[in-house]
Amino acid sequence: MIDDANPLPTHMTAIEIVRPGGPDVLVPATRAVPVPGPGDVLIRIHAAGVNGPDVFQRKGLYDPPPGASDIPGLEIAGEVVAIGRDVTRFVVGDRVCALIPGGGYAEYAVANESNTLAIPDGLGMAEAAALPETFMTVWLNLFQRGRFAAGESVLIHGGASGIGTTATMLAKAFGAATIITTVGSDAQRDASMRLGADLAIDYRSEDFVEAVARFTGGKGVDVIVDIIAGDYVARNFAAAAMNGRIVQIGVINGPAKELDLFPMLTKRLTHIGSTLRSRTYGEKAQIIRELEEAVWPLIRQGTVKPQVYRLFDLRDARAAHELMDSGRHIGKIVLVTPAADHALRAAIDANAKHST
């Protein structure tokens, strides 16, 4: 079903990855507007979040799941412009955000109805676009798989990233006894502390293992959320408390080349890992249901809010990835399409001036 009064275009602007490589391989191109299947909604995108998996896909290290669009982009916000015949939860005109397996760096994208959400009251399109992938990843890994509970301590690597800022806010909201993050600058430390961290460690000048030991009186932390890997794996074992849980959700620094597993045995540690993108629609829908019940009220109250650092025009996806690669950002980087309202479009330039 479509809105006959406003016929859809047949083609759109999208960002292609012309070959594996750096940000320069992200190039605007013309693609056909996708057609929703029976259980899908077609969304006119206003804003799209930029995430770590997009970077790995750009580098040729993370292929889309079978059947998914080759266009990067996993989270979007916009308006429903067409629905499949089996869709019952949404109608044309609804303001929504969605988790998709690919296709977000574009003017239109298809989303499964079960992985689409009404935008919580109080959020704009840019903030809503920073919500699905990041909040679902944190809920899946910190709460479901990491079994974080009130009264525990947590170490969050990449504390200024979209994942890191979200994990910090949610750990604080759900009663963490101690929140420790690793960051890369004074500005990131200040931001992390404002969001709820009790200690933000500058990994460029401090050893986080020693800093964690000092801060916890030698006990270590109960849960570690790690997007880094590499030599952090062994160091996480050292920083973890007895019976600690380490959740691996990224490998920015590549594989662990040398790893002594004995500390894992003596401390009775659990080291697990997961990805969100390859999960079924049903598995993702379950995560969404839990978020709607447990986290959406916090968003509506303003207790928790996606942290948007800078906006870029969709055609400037290359510049957005250059900033992503630099690691200077605090929170999420978001792409804005021509469909966005005047205020959001105007904010691109204002946001750029504020961030430089």
C-alpha positions, 0 to 999 in steps of 0.5 A: 500500500502506498500514498496515491496522492504522493507517488514514490520516485523510482530511483534514489541516491545511495552510497556505494562501496566501490571497493574495499578501502578507506573512506574514499571508497564511499561514493554517491550513486543512483539506485532503484527505490526498494520494494517492500515485501509482504511483512515490510515497510518502506521508509523515506529516510531522514537520518541514518546512524554510522556504526562500527560494522559499516566501517568493517564492511567498507574495509571488506571485512564484514559482508552483509548477510545473505539477501541483505542490501550491499549498501551500508547502514544498519539503523535509520529514522524516517517516515513510512511511505509504503507497507506490505500486505501483511503489515498491521502495526504501521500505516503510511505517515508513521514516524519510525526508526528501524534496525535493518541488515543493510541499506541505510546510507540511502534515501529509502530503505525497506525494514521488516515490520518486527524490527521497526519501532515508533520513535519515542516521544521527545526524540528527533530524527537524528537522535532516533537514527542513533537508537536501534543498532546501538541500544540493541547491541548494548542490551544484547551484550551487556544485559542479556549475554553479560548478565549485568545486574544492579550493584555490579561493576563494569568496564566499558572500552571505547567509552566515548563511542556510540556503544560506550556512551550508551552502555554508560548511560544504561549501566548507570540507569540500572544501578551499577555500583561502579562504572569505569570507561577507557577514553582517548582524550580529556574531552572524551573523559569529561563527557564520559564522566558527565554520562555517569562514569566513576572513572574514565581512563585515558588509554593513551597515557594510562594502563587500564589494568593498573588503574582498574586495580587501584580503583577497585582495591584489587578486586577488578570488575564484574563485567567488561564490554570490549570493542577493541580486542587485540592485546586488550583480551589478555589485559581484560582477563587481568582487569576482571574480578573473580567470576567476571564476564567479558563480552566481546562485541568488536575487534578494532585492534584485530585478533589476540596474537598471544594469550595466556588462558591460565588467568581465565581458569583461575578466575573462573572467567566467562568470555563470550562474543556476538554480533547483532546483524546476522540474527534473525528478525525474530531474535531482533524482535525479542530484543526490541520488545525488551527495550520497549519495556525496560528502556523506552520509558527512560528515554521518554523521561529524558533519563537516557538519550542518544548522544549525537556528536555530528551530522553529515549530509548523506553525500558526505558519507566519506567525511563521516567515516573519516571522523569515525576512523579518527576516534575523536567523536563522542557519541554517534555520527549521523547522516542526514538526507534531503527528506529531513526537515529544514531545522535538521538540514540547517543543523548540519552546518551548525554541528560541523562548526561546533565540532571542529 
